[in-house]
Amino acid sequence: MLEEKKLKEKDLLEETTCCHCKTKERSEKEYKDMVNRLNRIEGQIRGIKGMVEKDAYCIDILTQVAAVTAALNSFNKVLLGNHIKSCVISDIREGKEETVDELLDTLQKLMK
């Protein structure tokens, strides 16, 4: 039973990842969640632009910029988590340890 579950998980990972060619097929739910988050962030950016155009108070603009930064950080956390759970795990199982180096490089960039 456990062996059967592992095979199903492996099949699912293989269906949804293609990390060796630097693309990834996402589930419909994952795709919709990412696009919805990005649409909200895009709306926030347009709102900030509108505030600048209307000469809004600096602190009010900065508050909205902080909200966008938090939303982008949240997006990054979700995307990174999905990447680790799919691409990284799949590549490690296949013996592609260079994926860990790529992940560490990415984390360094995200933490600047």
C-alpha positions in Angstrom: 0.0 0.0 0.0 2.8 2.4 0.9 4.7 1.5 -2.2 1.6 2.1 -4.3 1.2 5.6 -2.7 4.8 6.4 -3.5 4.4 5.4 -7.1 1.3 7.6 -7.4 3.1 10.5 -5.9 6.0 10.0 -8.3 3.7 9.8 -11.3 2.0 13.0 -10.2 5.3 14.8 -9.8 6.4 13.6 -13.3 3.1 14.8 -14.8 3.4 18.3 -13.3 7.1 19.1 -13.5 9.6 19.4 -16.3 12.4 21.0 -14.3 15.2 19.7 -16.6 13.8 21.9 -19.4 13.1 24.8 -17.1 9.3 24.8 -17.5 6.6 23.5 -15.2 3.1 22.5 -15.9 0.9 23.7 -13.0 -2.5 22.4 -11.9 -5.4 24.5 -12.7 -5.8 25.4 -9.1 -2.2 26.5 -8.7 -2.3 28.5 -11.9 -5.6 30.3 -10.9 -4.2 31.1 -7.4 -1.0 32.5 -8.9 -2.8 34.6 -11.5 -5.3 35.9 -8.9 -2.6 37.0 -6.6 -0.7 38.7 -9.4 -3.9 40.4 -10.6 -4.5 41.8 -7.1 -0.8 43.0 -6.9 -1.2 44.6 -10.3 -4.3 46.4 -9.1 -2.4 47.6 -6.0 0.3 49.0 -8.3 -2.2 50.8 -10.4 -3.7 52.2 -7.2 -0.3 53.5 -6.1 0.2 55.1 -9.6 -3.2 56.8 -9.2 -2.2 58.1 -5.8 1.0 59.6 -7.2 -1.0 61.2 -10.1 -3.4 62.7 -7.5 -0.6 64.0 -5.3 -1.5 61.8 -2.4 0.3 62.2 0.9 3.7 60.5 1.0 3.0 58.3 4.0 -0.2 57.1 2.4 1.7 56.0 -0.7 4.4 54.4 1.4 1.8 52.4 3.3 0.4 51.1 0.0 3.9 50.3 -1.3 4.5 48.3 1.9 1.3 46.4 1.3 2.5 45.5 -2.3 5.8 44.4 -0.9 4.1 42.1 1.5 1.9 40.7 -1.2 4.9 40.0 -3.4 6.7 38.3 -0.5 3.6 36.2 0.1 3.5 35.3 -3.6 7.2 34.3 -3.5 6.7 32.1 -0.4 3.8 30.2 -2.1 5.8 29.8 -5.4 8.9 28.8 -3.6 7.0 26.2 -1.5 5.4 24.8 -4.6 8.8 24.6 -6.3 10.4 22.8 -3.4 7.5 20.3 -3.2 7.5 19.5 -6.9 10.7 20.3 -8.8 13.3 20.1 -6.0 11.9 16.9 -4.6 11.6 15.3 -8.0 15.2 16.3 -9.0 16.7 15.1 -5.8 14.9 11.7 -6.2 16.5 11.6 -9.7 19.9 12.3 -8.2 20.1 15.8 -9.7 21.8 17.5 -6.7 22.6 20.6 -8.6 19.0 21.6 -8.0 19.9 22.2 -4.4 22.6 24.6 -5.4 20.1 26.4 -7.7 17.7 26.6 -4.8 20.4 28.0 -2.5 21.4 30.6 -5.1 17.7 31.6 -5.4 17.3 31.9 -1.7 20.4 34.2 -1.5 18.8 36.4 -4.1 15.5 36.5 -2.3 17.1 37.5 1.0 19.0 40.5 -0.3 
